[in-house]
Amino acid sequence: MALRDYVTGRARVDSHGLTPATSARLKERIVAGAELARDGVVAFRGVDAQRILKEEFAIECSLSSTYRLLHRMQLSWLAPRPRHPEADATAQAEFSQL
């Protein structure tokens, strides 16, 4: 990156090597949520975000750095309880009526 690009703010890169475009793609990936078939989990944890950074974006960082990165992207670790992929909503509704 040339000095001119640095001064004018073009091609900005943060300490993890993420450009704004890459950061947006990562945020979209995390916000879309986990899929059991693709990710092997039904809800993301910090280690899952760390794995995505390593495998899909070729960025290796510690777990604490992963959490800091997610925090800078305004993503919270608080999430609703995950649902089992084979849960039956009608059976649950019938059970709650008992």
Backbone atoms as SQL, in Angstrom:
CREATE TABLE atoms (id INTEGER PRIMARY KEY, chain TEXT, resi INTEGER, resn TEXT, atom TEXT, x REAL, y REAL, z REAL);
INSERT INTO atoms VALUES
  (1, 'A', 1, 'MET', 'N', 0.856, -1.171, 0.000),
  (2, 'A', 1, 'MET', 'CA', 0.000, 0.000, 0.000),
  (3, 'A', 1, 'MET', 'C', 0.903, 1.235, 0.000),
  (4, 'A', 2, 'ALA', 'N', 0.603, 2.156, -0.858),
  (5, 'A', 2, 'ALA', 'CA', 1.395, 3.378, -0.967),
  (6, 'A', 2, 'ALA', 'C', 1.024, 4.351, 0.151),
  (7, 'A', 3, 'LEU', 'N', 1.941, 5.252, 0.444),
  (8, 'A', 3, 'LEU', 'CA', 1.700, 6.263, 1.469),
  (9, 'A', 3, 'LEU', 'C', 0.467, 7.094, 1.126),
  (10, 'A', 4, 'ARG', 'N', 0.284, 7.401, -0.144),
  (11, 'A', 4, 'ARG', 'CA', -0.872, 8.177, -0.569),
  (12, 'A', 4, 'ARG', 'C', -2.163, 7.444, -0.221),
  (13, 'A', 5, 'ASP', 'N', -2.191, 6.114, -0.429),
  (14, 'A', 5, 'ASP', 'CA', -3.377, 5.336, -0.097),
  (15, 'A', 5, 'ASP', 'C', -3.633, 5.339, 1.403),
  (16, 'A', 6, 'TYR', 'N', -2.555, 5.265, 2.178),
  (17, 'A', 6, 'TYR', 'CA', -2.695, 5.275, 3.635),
  (18, 'A', 6, 'TYR', 'C', -3.263, 6.608, 4.113),
  (19, 'A', 7, 'VAL', 'N', -2.747, 7.699, 3.607),
  (20, 'A', 7, 'VAL', 'CA', -3.175, 9.032, 4.035),
  (21, 'A', 7, 'VAL', 'C', -4.609, 9.308, 3.605),
  (22, 'A', 8, 'THR', 'N', -4.980, 8.917, 2.402),
  (23, 'A', 8, 'THR', 'CA', -6.328, 9.194, 1.918),
  (24, 'A', 8, 'THR', 'C', -7.348, 8.191, 2.423),
  (25, 'A', 9, 'GLY', 'N', -6.886, 7.120, 3.056),
  (26, 'A', 9, 'GLY', 'CA', -7.815, 6.154, 3.627),
  (27, 'A', 9, 'GLY', 'C', -8.257, 5.070, 2.673),
  (28, 'A', 10, 'ARG', 'N', -7.700, 5.036, 1.474),
  (29, 'A', 10, 'ARG', 'CA', -8.057, 3.973, 0.547),
  (30, 'A', 10, 'ARG', 'C', -7.385, 2.678, 0.963),
  (31, 'A', 11, 'ALA', 'N', -8.056, 1.588, 0.721),
  (32, 'A', 11, 'ALA', 'CA', -7.535, 0.254, 1.011),
  (33, 'A', 11, 'ALA', 'C', -7.122, 0.119, 2.469),
  (34, 'A', 12, 'ARG', 'N', -7.953, 0.635, 3.362),
  (35, 'A', 12, 'ARG', 'CA', -7.642, 0.527, 4.790),
  (36, 'A', 12, 'ARG', 'C', -7.677, -0.939, 5.208),
  (37, 'A', 13, 'VAL', 'N', -6.770, -1.292, 6.075),
  (38, 'A', 13, 'VAL', 'CA', -6.691, -2.645, 6.595),
  (39, 'A', 13, 'VAL', 'C', -6.511, -2.546, 8.101),
  (40, 'A', 14, 'ASP', 'N', -7.291, -3.329, 8.855),
  (41, 'A', 14, 'ASP', 'CA', -7.131, -3.274, 10.306),
  (42, 'A', 14, 'ASP', 'C', -6.001, -4.196, 10.751),
  (43, 'A', 15, 'SER', 'N', -5.811, -4.328, 12.051),
  (44, 'A', 15, 'SER', 'CA', -4.671, -5.085, 12.576),
  (45, 'A', 15, 'SER', 'C', -4.743, -6.574, 12.251),
  (46, 'A', 16, 'HIS', 'N', -5.925, -7.081, 11.907),
  (47, 'A', 16, 'HIS', 'CA', -6.055, -8.492, 11.561),
  (48, 'A', 16, 'HIS', 'C', -5.942, -8.732, 10.063),
  (49, 'A', 17, 'GLY', 'N', -5.764, -7.688, 9.282),
  (50, 'A', 17, 'GLY', 'CA', -5.668, -7.838, 7.842),
  (51, 'A', 17, 'GLY', 'C', -7.016, -7.809, 7.146),
  (52, 'A', 18, 'LEU', 'N', -8.042, -7.329, 7.826),
  (53, 'A', 18, 'LEU', 'CA', -9.375, -7.249, 7.239),
  (54, 'A', 18, 'LEU', 'C', -9.609, -5.894, 6.598),
  (55, 'A', 19, 'THR', 'N', -9.972, -5.903, 5.336),
  (56, 'A', 19, 'THR', 'CA', -10.407, -4.673, 4.692),
  (57, 'A', 19, 'THR', 'C', -11.878, -4.467, 5.051),
  (58, 'A', 20, 'PRO', 'N', -12.419, -3.286, 4.814),
  (59, 'A', 20, 'PRO', 'CA', -13.843, -3.077, 5.103),
  (60, 'A', 20, 'PRO', 'C', -14.750, -4.071, 4.360),
  (61, 'A', 21, 'ALA', 'N', -14.398, -4.411, 3.130),
  (62, 'A', 21, 'ALA', 'CA', -15.208, -5.358, 2.360),
  (63, 'A', 21, 'ALA', 'C', -15.147, -6.751, 2.981),
  (64, 'A', 22, 'THR', 'N', -13.956, -7.174, 3.376),
  (65, 'A', 22, 'THR', 'CA', -13.801, -8.483, 4.002),
  (66, 'A', 22, 'THR', 'C', -14.505, -8.512, 5.354),
  (67, 'A', 23, 'SER', 'N', -14.404, -7.438, 6.096),
  (68, 'A', 23, 'SER', 'CA', -15.080, -7.338, 7.384),
  (69, 'A', 23, 'SER', 'C', -16.593, -7.455, 7.203),
  (70, 'A', 24, 'ALA', 'N', -17.123, -6.839, 6.170),
  (71, 'A', 24, 'ALA', 'CA', -18.563, -6.914, 5.892),
  (72, 'A', 24, 'ALA', 'C', -18.965, -8.341, 5.535),
  (73, 'A', 25, 'ARG', 'N', -18.132, -9.031, 4.752),
  (74, 'A', 25, 'ARG', 'CA', -18.421, -10.425, 4.392),
  (75, 'A', 25, 'ARG', 'C', -18.407, -11.326, 5.621),
  (76, 'A', 26, 'LEU', 'N', -17.444, -11.097, 6.511),
  (77, 'A', 26, 'LEU', 'CA', -17.369, -11.884, 7.735),
  (78, 'A', 26, 'LEU', 'C', -18.602, -11.636, 8.599),
  (79, 'A', 27, 'LYS', 'N', -18.999, -10.387, 8.732),
  (80, 'A', 27, 'LYS', 'CA', -20.168, -10.060, 9.546),
  (81, 'A', 27, 'LYS', 'C', -21.423, -10.717, 8.970),
  (82, 'A', 28, 'GLU', 'N', -21.573, -10.674, 7.651),
  (83, 'A', 28, 'GLU', 'CA', -22.722, -11.329, 7.006),
  (84, 'A', 28, 'GLU', 'C', -22.726, -12.822, 7.300),
  (85, 'A', 29, 'ARG', 'N', -21.543, -13.427, 7.250),
  (86, 'A', 29, 'ARG', 'CA', -21.410, -14.876, 7.482),
  (87, 'A', 29, 'ARG', 'C', -21.815, -15.230, 8.912),
  (88, 'A', 30, 'ILE', 'N', -21.387, -14.425, 9.871),
  (89, 'A', 30, 'ILE', 'CA', -21.704, -14.690, 11.273),
  (90, 'A', 30, 'ILE', 'C', -23.180, -14.421, 11.554),
  (91, 'A', 31, 'VAL', 'N', -23.706, -13.309, 11.038),
  (92, 'A', 31, 'VAL', 'CA', -25.103, -12.945, 11.283),
  (93, 'A', 31, 'VAL', 'C', -26.059, -13.947, 10.629),
  (94, 'A', 32, 'ALA', 'N', -25.665, -14.532, 9.507),
  (95, 'A', 32, 'ALA', 'CA', -26.513, -15.523, 8.837),
  (96, 'A', 32, 'ALA', 'C', -26.757, -16.731, 9.734),
  (97, 'A', 33, 'GLY', 'N', -25.858, -16.963, 10.665),
  (98, 'A', 33, 'GLY', 'CA', -26.042, -18.058, 11.610),
  (99, 'A', 33, 'GLY', 'C', -25.407, -19.350, 11.153),
  (100, 'A', 34, 'ALA', 'N', -25.389, -20.283, 12.069),
  (101, 'A', 34, 'ALA', 'CA', -24.778, -21.581, 11.802),
  (102, 'A', 34, 'ALA', 'C', -25.787, -22.525, 11.165),
  (103, 'A', 35, 'GLU', 'N', -25.288, -23.360, 10.299),
  (104, 'A', 35, 'GLU', 'CA', -26.096, -24.431, 9.707),
  (105, 'A', 35, 'GLU', 'C', -25.425, -25.739, 10.071),
  (106, 'A', 36, 'LEU', 'N', -26.210, -26.671, 10.553),
  (107, 'A', 36, 'LEU', 'CA', -25.665, -27.933, 11.015),
  (108, 'A', 36, 'LEU', 'C', -24.898, -28.650, 9.909),
  (109, 'A', 37, 'ALA', 'N', -25.446, -28.667, 8.702),
  (110, 'A', 37, 'ALA', 'CA', -24.788, -29.378, 7.603),
  (111, 'A', 37, 'ALA', 'C', -23.458, -28.726, 7.214),
  (112, 'A', 38, 'ARG', 'N', -23.413, -27.410, 7.204),
  (113, 'A', 38, 'ARG', 'CA', -22.211, -26.693, 6.757),
  (114, 'A', 38, 'ARG', 'C', -21.196, -26.515, 7.881),
  (115, 'A', 39, 'ASP', 'N', -21.669, -26.139, 9.066),
  (116, 'A', 39, 'ASP', 'CA', -20.769, -25.764, 10.156),
  (117, 'A', 39, 'ASP', 'C', -20.590, -26.841, 11.219),
  (118, 'A', 40, 'GLY', 'N', -21.485, -27.801, 11.259),
  (119, 'A', 40, 'GLY', 'CA', -21.395, -28.846, 12.263),
  (120, 'A', 40, 'GLY', 'C', -21.907, -28.436, 13.629),
  (121, 'A', 41, 'VAL', 'N', -22.450, -27.241, 13.749),
  (122, 'A', 41, 'VAL', 'CA', -23.024, -26.741, 15.001),
  (123, 'A', 41, 'VAL', 'C', -24.331, -26.020, 14.683),
  (124, 'A', 42, 'VAL', 'N', -25.176, -25.860, 15.711),
  (125, 'A', 42, 'VAL', 'CA', -26.440, -25.147, 15.492),
  (126, 'A', 42, 'VAL', 'C', -26.373, -23.702, 15.959),
  (127, 'A', 43, 'ALA', 'N', -25.316, -23.343, 16.684),
  (128, 'A', 43, 'ALA', 'CA', -25.120, -21.966, 17.136),
  (129, 'A', 43, 'ALA', 'C', -23.625, -21.687, 17.202),
  (130, 'A', 44, 'PHE', 'N', -23.228, -20.502, 16.766),
  (131, 'A', 44, 'PHE', 'CA', -21.818, -20.137, 16.774),
  (132, 'A', 44, 'PHE', 'C', -21.327, -19.820, 18.172),
  (133, 'A', 45, 'ARG', 'N', -20.094, -20.216, 18.433),
  (134, 'A', 45, 'ARG', 'CA', -19.367, -19.823, 19.634),
  (135, 'A', 45, 'ARG', 'C', -18.130, -19.071, 19.156),
  (136, 'A', 46, 'GLY', 'N', -17.359, -18.574, 20.089),
  (137, 'A', 46, 'GLY', 'CA', -16.138, -17.846, 19.727),
  (138, 'A', 46, 'GLY', 'C', -15.170, -18.696, 18.930),
  (139, 'A', 47, 'VAL', 'N', -15.034, -19.965, 19.311),
  (140, 'A', 47, 'VAL', 'CA', -14.104, -20.839, 18.590),
  (141, 'A', 47, 'VAL', 'C', -14.576, -21.098, 17.163),
  (142, 'A', 48, 'ASP', 'N', -15.888, -21.051, 16.947),
  (143, 'A', 48, 'ASP', 'CA', -16.405, -21.230, 15.591),
  (144, 'A', 48, 'ASP', 'C', -16.089, -20.011, 14.728),
  (145, 'A', 49, 'ALA', 'N', -16.215, -18.828, 15.302),
  (146, 'A', 49, 'ALA', 'CA', -15.844, -17.607, 14.577),
  (147, 'A', 49, 'ALA', 'C', -14.346, -17.614, 14.277),
  (148, 'A', 50, 'GLN', 'N', -13.561, -18.096, 15.226),
  (149, 'A', 50, 'GLN', 'CA', -12.110, -18.197, 15.026),
  (150, 'A', 50, 'GLN', 'C', -11.800, -19.168, 13.885),
  (151, 'A', 51, 'ARG', 'N', -12.526, -20.286, 13.829),
  (152, 'A', 51, 'ARG', 'CA', -12.344, -21.272, 12.752),
  (153, 'A', 51, 'ARG', 'C', -12.717, -20.684, 11.393),
  (154, 'A', 52, 'ILE', 'N', -13.807, -19.923, 11.343),
  (155, 'A', 52, 'ILE', 'CA', -14.228, -19.286, 10.083),
  (156, 'A', 52, 'ILE', 'C', -13.166, -18.308, 9.615),
  (157, 'A', 53, 'LEU', 'N', -12.619, -17.526, 10.533),
  (158, 'A', 53, 'LEU', 'CA', -11.550, -16.588, 10.177),
  (159, 'A', 53, 'LEU', 'C', -10.369, -17.332, 9.560),
  (160, 'A', 54, 'LYS', 'N', -10.009, -18.455, 10.156),
  (161, 'A', 54, 'LYS', 'CA', -8.844, -19.209, 9.682),
  (162, 'A', 54, 'LYS', 'C', -9.115, -19.898, 8.344),
  (163, 'A', 55, 'GLU', 'N', -10.250, -20.601, 8.247),
  (164, 'A', 55, 'GLU', 'CA', -10.524, -21.412, 7.061),
  (165, 'A', 55, 'GLU', 'C', -11.008, -20.603, 5.862),
  (166, 'A', 56, 'GLU', 'N', -11.861, -19.622, 6.093),
  (167, 'A', 56, 'GLU', 'CA', -12.476, -18.910, 4.973),
  (168, 'A', 56, 'GLU', 'C', -11.785, -17.594, 4.630),
  (169, 'A', 57, 'PHE', 'N', -11.060, -17.016, 5.606),
  (170, 'A', 57, 'PHE', 'CA', -10.434, -15.723, 5.364),
  (171, 'A', 57, 'PHE', 'C', -8.915, -15.754, 5.545),
  (172, 'A', 58, 'ALA', 'N', -8.362, -16.931, 5.857),
  (173, 'A', 58, 'ALA', 'CA', -6.909, -17.117, 6.029),
  (174, 'A', 58, 'ALA', 'C', -6.317, -16.138, 7.038),
  (175, 'A', 59, 'ILE', 'N', -7.049, -15.939, 8.151),
  (176, 'A', 59, 'ILE', 'CA', -6.584, -15.046, 9.216),
  (177, 'A', 59, 'ILE', 'C', -6.526, -15.857, 10.502),
  (178, 'A', 60, 'GLU', 'N', -5.330, -15.986, 11.058),
  (179, 'A', 60, 'GLU', 'CA', -5.165, -16.692, 12.326),
  (180, 'A', 60, 'GLU', 'C', -5.023, -15.678, 13.445),
  (181, 'A', 61, 'CYS', 'N', -5.853, -15.829, 14.471),
  (182, 'A', 61, 'CYS', 'CA', -5.740, -14.956, 15.644),
  (183, 'A', 61, 'CYS', 'C', -6.222, -15.714, 16.860),
  (184, 'A', 62, 'SER', 'N', -5.860, -15.216, 18.022),
  (185, 'A', 62, 'SER', 'CA', -6.246, -15.862, 19.271),
  (186, 'A', 62, 'SER', 'C', -7.746, -15.703, 19.499),
  (187, 'A', 63, 'LEU', 'N', -8.241, -16.466, 20.447),
  (188, 'A', 63, 'LEU', 'CA', -9.665, -16.396, 20.758),
  (189, 'A', 63, 'LEU', 'C', -10.040, -15.023, 21.307),
  (190, 'A', 64, 'SER', 'N', -9.185, -14.447, 22.147),
  (191, 'A', 64, 'SER', 'CA', -9.486, -13.118, 22.689),
  (192, 'A', 64, 'SER', 'C', -9.496, -12.066, 21.582),
  (193, 'A', 65, 'SER', 'N', -8.597, -12.199, 20.611),
  (194, 'A', 65, 'SER', 'CA', -8.592, -11.271, 19.472),
  (195, 'A', 65, 'SER', 'C', -9.838, -11.456, 18.620),
  (196, 'A', 66, 'THR', 'N', -10.305, -12.685, 18.510),
  (197, 'A', 66, 'THR', 'CA', -11.535, -12.951, 17.756),
  (198, 'A', 66, 'THR', 'C', -12.715, -12.251, 18.421),
  (199, 'A', 67, 'TYR', 'N', -12.792, -12.354, 19.742),
  (200, 'A', 67, 'TYR', 'CA', -13.874, -11.669, 20.459),
  (201, 'A', 67, 'TYR', 'C', -13.769, -10.150, 20.309),
  (202, 'A', 68, 'ARG', 'N', -12.558, -9.607, 20.364),
  (203, 'A', 68, 'ARG', 'CA', -12.389, -8.159, 20.172),
  (204, 'A', 68, 'ARG', 'C', -12.834, -7.744, 18.772),
  (205, 'A', 69, 'LEU', 'N', -12.488, -8.547, 17.779),
  (206, 'A', 69, 'LEU', 'CA', -12.882, -8.255, 16.408),
  (207, 'A', 69, 'LEU', 'C', -14.400, -8.275, 16.281),
  (208, 'A', 70, 'LEU', 'N', -15.049, -9.281, 16.850),
  (209, 'A', 70, 'LEU', 'CA', -16.509, -9.353, 16.802),
  (210, 'A', 70, 'LEU', 'C', -17.143, -8.166, 17.519),
  (211, 'A', 71, 'HIS', 'N', -16.534, -7.752, 18.626),
  (212, 'A', 71, 'HIS', 'CA', -17.039, -6.588, 19.360),
  (213, 'A', 71, 'HIS', 'C', -16.914, -5.317, 18.513),
  (214, 'A', 72, 'ARG', 'N', -15.795, -5.145, 17.813),
  (215, 'A', 72, 'ARG', 'CA', -15.629, -3.972, 16.946),
  (216, 'A', 72, 'ARG', 'C', -16.632, -3.975, 15.809),
  (217, 'A', 73, 'MET', 'N', -17.078, -5.167, 15.414),
  (218, 'A', 73, 'MET', 'CA', -18.082, -5.284, 14.353),
  (219, 'A', 73, 'MET', 'C', -19.495, -5.164, 14.921),
  (220, 'A', 74, 'GLN', 'N', -19.591, -4.825, 16.208),
  (221, 'A', 74, 'GLN', 'CA', -20.856, -4.649, 16.926),
  (222, 'A', 74, 'GLN', 'C', -21.678, -5.933, 16.976),
  (223, 'A', 75, 'LEU', 'N', -20.983, -7.052, 17.135),
  (224, 'A', 75, 'LEU', 'CA', -21.648, -8.336, 17.317),
  (225, 'A', 75, 'LEU', 'C', -21.503, -8.743, 18.776),
  (226, 'A', 76, 'SER', 'N', -22.594, -9.171, 19.358),
  (227, 'A', 76, 'SER', 'CA', -22.610, -9.543, 20.761),
  (228, 'A', 76, 'SER', 'C', -22.551, -11.055, 20.895),
  (229, 'A', 77, 'TRP', 'N', -22.031, -11.531, 22.000),
  (230, 'A', 77, 'TRP', 'CA', -21.999, -12.964, 22.240),
  (231, 'A', 77, 'TRP', 'C', -23.337, -13.457, 22.766),
  (232, 'A', 78, 'LEU', 'N', -24.227, -12.540, 23.134),
  (233, 'A', 78, 'LEU', 'CA', -25.546, -12.944, 23.597),
  (234, 'A', 78, 'LEU', 'C', -26.397, -13.368, 22.417),
  (235, 'A', 79, 'ALA', 'N', -27.046, -14.496, 22.549),
  (236, 'A', 79, 'ALA', 'CA', -27.876, -15.012, 21.466),
  (237, 'A', 79, 'ALA', 'C', -29.033, -15.800, 22.068),
  (238, 'A', 80, 'PRO', 'N', -30.132, -15.898, 21.343),
  (239, 'A', 80, 'PRO', 'CA', -31.233, -16.714, 21.846),
  (240, 'A', 80, 'PRO', 'C', -30.827, -18.186, 21.873),
  (241, 'A', 81, 'ARG', 'N', -31.519, -18.934, 22.661),
  (242, 'A', 81, 'ARG', 'CA', -31.228, -20.355, 22.763),
  (243, 'A', 81, 'ARG', 'C', -31.411, -21.018, 21.390),
  (244, 'A', 82, 'PRO', 'N', -30.451, -21.825, 20.960),
  (245, 'A', 82, 'PRO', 'CA', -30.578, -22.466, 19.643),
  (246, 'A', 82, 'PRO', 'C', -31.688, -23.508, 19.641),
  (247, 'A', 83, 'ARG', 'N', -32.250, -23.738, 18.483),
  (248, 'A', 83, 'ARG', 'CA', -33.314, -24.735, 18.335),
  (249, 'A', 83, 'ARG', 'C', -32.719, -26.004, 17.715),
  (250, 'A', 84, 'HIS', 'N', -33.221, -27.120, 18.197),
  (251, 'A', 84, 'HIS', 'CA', -32.768, -28.398, 17.639),
  (252, 'A', 84, 'HIS', 'C', -33.297, -28.511, 16.215),
  (253, 'A', 85, 'PRO', 'N', -32.468, -28.994, 15.285),
  (254, 'A', 85, 'PRO', 'CA', -32.902, -29.048, 13.881),
  (255, 'A', 85, 'PRO', 'C', -34.096, -29.970, 13.651),
  (256, 'A', 86, 'GLU', 'N', -34.328, -30.942, 14.537),
  (257, 'A', 86, 'GLU', 'CA', -35.443, -31.867, 14.362),
  (258, 'A', 86, 'GLU', 'C', -36.615, -31.558, 15.302),
  (259, 'A', 87, 'ALA', 'N', -36.638, -30.360, 15.871),
  (260, 'A', 87, 'ALA', 'CA', -37.712, -29.986, 16.795),
  (261, 'A', 87, 'ALA', 'C', -39.040, -29.901, 16.046),
  (262, 'A', 88, 'ASP', 'N', -40.090, -30.354, 16.702),
  (263, 'A', 88, 'ASP', 'CA', -41.432, -30.345, 16.107),
  (264, 'A', 88, 'ASP', 'C', -42.253, -29.265, 16.809),
  (265, 'A', 89, 'ALA', 'N', -42.512, -28.175, 16.113),
  (266, 'A', 89, 'ALA', 'CA', -43.215, -27.034, 16.700),
  (267, 'A', 89, 'ALA', 'C', -44.646, -27.388, 17.099),
  (268, 'A', 90, 'THR', 'N', -45.335, -28.201, 16.311),
  (269, 'A', 90, 'THR', 'CA', -46.720, -28.555, 16.648),
  (270, 'A', 90, 'THR', 'C', -46.767, -29.429, 17.898),
  (271, 'A', 91, 'ALA', 'N', -45.844, -30.361, 18.024),
  (272, 'A', 91, 'ALA', 'CA', -45.799, -31.205, 19.218),
  (273, 'A', 91, 'ALA', 'C', -45.487, -30.359, 20.451),
  (274, 'A', 92, 'GLN', 'N', -44.625, -29.373, 20.319),
  (275, 'A', 92, 'GLN', 'CA', -44.318, -28.503, 21.437),
  (276, 'A', 92, 'GLN', 'C', -45.522, -27.667, 21.833),
  (277, 'A', 93, 'ALA', 'N', -46.269, -27.177, 20.835),
  (278, 'A', 93, 'ALA', 'CA', -47.469, -26.381, 21.123),
  (279, 'A', 93, 'ALA', 'C', -48.517, -27.233, 21.830),
  (280, 'A', 94, 'GLU', 'N', -48.694, -28.480, 21.391),
  (281, 'A', 94, 'GLU', 'CA', -49.654, -29.390, 22.036),
  (282, 'A', 94, 'GLU', 'C', -49.223, -29.680, 23.479),
  (283, 'A', 95, 'PHE', 'N', -47.936, -29.877, 23.692),
  (284, 'A', 95, 'PHE', 'CA', -47.433, -30.172, 25.025),
  (285, 'A', 95, 'PHE', 'C', -47.640, -29.003, 25.968),
  (286, 'A', 96, 'SER', 'N', -47.451, -27.778, 25.473),
  (287, 'A', 96, 'SER', 'CA', -47.607, -26.606, 26.339),
  (288, 'A', 96, 'SER', 'C', -49.070, -26.371, 26.715),
  (289, 'A', 97, 'GLN', 'N', -50.017, -26.966, 25.986),
  (290, 'A', 97, 'GLN', 'CA', -51.442, -26.829, 26.302),
  (291, 'A', 97, 'GLN', 'C', -51.855, -27.754, 27.438),
  (292, 'A', 98, 'LEU', 'N', -51.024, -28.750, 27.764),
  (293, 'A', 98, 'LEU', 'CA', -51.372, -29.710, 28.831),
  (294, 'A', 98, 'LEU', 'C', -51.323, -29.105, 30.192);
